[in-house]
Amino acid sequence: MEKSLPTTQELNKKFIQTLYRVLRDPSDRTKPSKLNTGMVTRLKRAAGRPIEESLEAVSAVYYLMKLTIEAMRHEYPEIAFEEKHFPVYFFVATNFASAQKDITDKTWDFGTTCKKIREKLAIKDVGADTFDKKFMALLNQTIDYKQDGIIDYAGLFKRLTAISSLADANGIPINWESLLEDLPKWNSINKVIQRKWSKSYFGSTKDENENEDIEQKRENNTPNPLASEESPI
């Protein structure tokens, strides 16, 4: 029996497979494709730039999405991408084209990538503490909505692109499939992605630690009603 729609995970996995198939050399997946050099160049040039200034790259990303759909349509006749998430696919495709290192370990998220960058910087003694601030700025970055209702990822993508470039410069891989799944959830009420990345980076979520500290201070400053017969003023 045919299923009408794939899960988000299935769709994302196939999209990443399409990126490898079209943009990478089949004999060495760390190198760009020799057959689609023009597309690779257009996508690399658009990494970190606003979508509206990168129309050639937009066409390339839509083409990659089209190939993904065609590869899955026999199993999912009604398959389609959610247009509101196009900026995420655009970001992943353009940065993927620029990167040389990747990893498919499911336990490796972007927080892990950032942790490995910091470790490399600490070894080189060139700004590990500064990178802590960069990572926290990333976690605190918000995304808004434009007047037409489209999600505005510009600030978030600018920070992510800078860190992705730093990862590539230090030989640190990125799990593109994990990143593709995480980014649409960035605005979740409980900050599930920020907390997950924070745990990968710090070992425990910074928000949880801060909340524990605040709660402890409250307990220490709260008068004990059993210590005096008079009510506290």
C-alpha positions in Angstrom: 0.0 0.0 0.0 1.4 3.4 -1.0 1.9 6.0 1.6 0.9 9.5 0.6 3.6 11.5 2.6 7.0 10.7 3.9 8.1 11.6 7.4 10.2 14.7 7.8 13.2 12.5 8.7 12.8 10.5 5.5 12.5 13.6 3.3 15.5 15.3 5.0 17.6 12.1 4.6 16.8 11.9 0.9 17.6 15.6 0.4 21.0 15.1 2.0 21.6 12.1 -0.2 20.7 14.2 -3.2 23.3 16.8 -2.2 26.0 14.1 -2.0 24.9 12.7 -5.3 24.9 16.0 -7.2 27.4 18.2 -5.5 30.2 15.7 -4.5 32.6 13.6 -6.4 31.4 10.0 -6.2 35.0 8.7 -5.8 35.7 11.2 -2.9 32.7 12.7 -1.1 35.0 15.4 0.5 35.6 16.9 -3.0 33.2 18.9 -5.2 31.5 17.3 -8.2 33.5 17.4 -11.4 30.3 17.2 -13.5 28.3 20.0 -11.7 31.0 22.6 -11.0 28.8 25.5 -12.1 26.1 24.6 -9.6 28.6 24.0 -6.8 30.1 27.4 -7.5 26.8 29.2 -7.4 25.8 27.6 -4.1 29.2 28.3 -2.5 29.0 31.9 -3.6 25.6 32.2 -1.9 26.6 30.8 1.5 25.8 33.4 4.2 24.1 35.8 1.8 20.5 36.8 1.8 18.2 34.6 -0.3 16.9 37.6 -2.3 20.5 38.4 -3.4 21.2 34.9 -4.6 18.6 34.0 -7.3 20.9 31.7 -9.2 21.5 29.7 -6.0 17.7 29.7 -5.3 17.1 28.0 -8.7 19.8 25.4 -7.9 18.2 24.6 -4.5 14.8 24.2 -6.1 16.3 21.9 -8.6 17.9 19.8 -5.8 14.5 19.7 -4.1 12.9 18.6 -7.3 15.4 15.7 -7.7 14.6 14.7 -4.2 10.9 14.6 -4.8 11.4 12.6 -8.1 13.4 10.0 -6.3 10.6 9.5 -3.7 7.5 10.0 -5.8 7.0 6.3 -6.7 6.6 5.5 -3.0 4.9 8.8 -2.0 2.7 10.1 -4.8 1.7 13.3 -2.9 5.2 14.2 -1.7 6.0 17.9 -1.4 8.3 20.2 0.5 6.8 22.8 2.9 7.6 26.1 1.2 8.0 27.9 4.6 11.1 25.7 5.3 12.8 26.6 2.0 15.2 29.0 3.7 16.5 26.1 5.8 17.1 23.9 2.7 18.8 26.9 1.1 21.1 27.4 4.0 22.0 23.7 4.3 22.6 23.3 0.5 24.8 26.5 0.2 26.9 25.7 3.2 27.1 22.0 2.3 28.6 23.0 -1.1 31.4 24.9 0.8 32.2 22.3 3.3 34.8 19.6 3.1 34.1 17.6 6.3 30.9 15.9 7.3 29.7 13.2 9.6 26.6 11.0 9.8 26.9 9.9 13.5 23.3 10.4 14.8 24.7 11.5 18.2 26.6 14.3 16.6 24.6 17.6 16.4 25.8 21.1 15.7 26.5 21.6 19.4 29.1 18.8 19.1 30.6 20.5 16.1 30.9 23.7 18.2 32.5 21.7 21.1 35.1 20.2 18.7 35.9 23.7 17.4 36.5 25.0 20.9 38.7 22.1 21.7 40.8 22.7 18.6 41.0 26.5 19.4 42.1 25.6 23.0 44.9 23.4 21.7 46.0 26.3 19.4 45.5 28.8 22.3 43.7 31.1 19.9 40.4 32.3 21.4 38.5 29.3 23.0 36.9 31.6 25.6 35.8 34.0 22.8 34.2 31.1 21.0 32.2 30.4 24.2 30.6 33.8 23.8 30.1 33.2 20.0 28.3 29.9 20.8 26.1 31.6 23.5 25.2 34.3 21.0 24.1 31.6 18.6 21.9 30.0 21.2 20.3 33.3 22.1 19.7 34.3 18.5 16.0 34.7 17.8 14.1 34.4 14.5 11.2 36.6 13.5 8.6 36.7 10.8 8.4 39.1 7.9 5.2 41.0 7.0 4.3 38.3 4.5 4.5 35.6 7.2 7.8 34.2 6.0 10.2 33.2 8.7 13.2 35.5 8.8 16.3 33.3 9.5 18.8 36.0 8.4 20.5 36.6 11.8 20.6 32.9 12.7 22.0 31.9 9.4 24.7 34.6 9.5 25.9 33.2 12.8 25.7 29.6 11.6 27.6 30.3 8.4 30.4 32.0 10.3 30.7 28.9 12.6 30.4 26.5 9.7 33.3 28.2 8.0 35.3 28.0 11.2 34.5 24.3 11.5 35.7 23.8 7.9 38.9 25.8 8.5 39.7 23.5 11.5 38.8 20.2 9.9 35.7 19.7 12.1 32.7 17.9 10.5 29.1 18.9 10.4 26.1 16.5 10.5 24.0 18.1 7.8 21.0 15.8 8.2 20.8 16.6 11.9 21.1 20.3 11.2 18.4 20.1 8.6 16.1 18.5 11.1 16.9 20.9 14.0 16.6 24.3 12.4 12.8 24.3 11.7 12.3 23.7 15.5 14.4 26.8 16.5 11.4 28.7 17.7 9.9 26.0 19.8 8.5 27.2 23.1 10.8 25.0 25.3 13.9 25.8 23.2 14.4 22.1 22.6 17.2 22.6 20.0 19.1 25.2 21.9 19.0 23.0 25.0 20.2 20.0 23.0 23.1 21.9 21.4 24.0 23.4 24.8 24.1 19.9 26.4 26.4 18.7 23.6 28.7 21.7 24.1 28.8 22.1 27.8 27.9 18.6 29.0 24.7 19.8 30.6 22.2 22.5 29.5 23.3 25.9 30.6 19.7 26.9 31.1 19.2 24.1 33.6 22.3 25.0 35.5 21.2 28.7 35.7 17.8 27.7 36.9 19.2 25.5 39.6 21.5 28.4 40.8 18.5 30.8 40.9 16.4 28.3 42.8 19.1 27.8 45.3 19.5 31.5 45.9 15.7 31.8 46.5 15.8 29.0 49.0 18.8 30.7 50.8 17.0 34.1 51.0 13.6 32.8 52.0 12.9 33.3 55.8 12.1 30.2 57.7 8.7 30.8 59.4 9.6 28.2 62.1 12.7 30.2 63.2 10.6 33.1 64.7 7.1 33.6 66.0 6.9 36.9 64.2 5.9 37.0 60.6 8.6 38.4 58.3 7.9 42.0 57.1 
